[in-house]
Amino acid sequence: MYIVEYKRYSTLSYIIFPAGRDKAVAQRGYGKRGHMTTKECYELMGADYEDVLGRLMTEKLVKKFLYKFADARDMEELKTSLEAKDYNTAFRMAHNLKGVCANLSITRLGASSSELCEELRDGNYSDKVEPLLAAVLADYEATLEAIKKLQAEEG
């Protein structure tokens, strides 16, 4: 038996592993299987795993909808509509993003997309849109990175 200390997602943790466990896998700091867990993915993207699990009831459903979210093209349509100055479509895409984030408890991205959504609500452009869009894009990329990492490690 041995103990591995690691810091992951701003948390110092200790795991006790039985003899015979691959120490290199244990030191990666992931869950029991040696892979990132869905809960760890949620922590990485600034989301609320317990809330989404309460809503969707199974981890299998949580993953299913996370992977669908990662494959969606709404962010591309949001950027395209803003470039084309189609602010009604941009509002609709920001509103869709906000809603999906609420349903999947992706709180960080949900908060930034909500701010953008409210700024676009009247179908008008303001000087606040660009910095809000930049915040949404940064949160979106961090969220996608975490989901893709979970998906890749799952196999």
JOCOR-V343473 format. One record per backbone hydrogen bond with DSSP energy under -1.0 kcal/mol. NH is the residue of the N-H (numbers start at 0). CO is the residue of the C=O. Records with the same first field share a line. If there is no record, write none. Layout:
NH: CO / CO
//
This chain:
1: 16
3: 14
5: 12
7: 10
10: 7
12: 5
14: 3
16: 1
20: 17
25: 21
26: 22
27: 24
28: 25
30: 34
33: 30
40: 36
41: 37
42: 38
43: 39
44: 40
45: 42
46: 41
47: 104
51: 47
52: 48
53: 49
54: 50
55: 51
56: 52
61: 57
62: 58
63: 59
64: 60
65: 61
66: 62
67: 63
68: 64
69: 65
70: 66
76: 72
77: 73
78: 74
79: 75
80: 76
81: 77
82: 78
83: 79
84: 81
85: 80
86: 84
89: 85
90: 86
91: 87
92: 88
93: 89
94: 90
95: 91
96: 92
97: 93
98: 94
99: 95
100: 96
101: 97
102: 98
103: 99
105: 100
106: 104
107: 45
109: 105
110: 106
111: 107
112: 108
113: 109
114: 110
115: 111
116: 112
117: 113
118: 114
119: 115
122: 119
128: 125
131: 127
132: 128
133: 129
134: 130
135: 131
136: 132
137: 133
138: 134
139: 135
140: 136
141: 137
142: 138
143: 139
144: 140
145: 141
146: 142
147: 143
148: 144
149: 145
150: 146
151: 147
152: 148
153: 149
154: 150
//
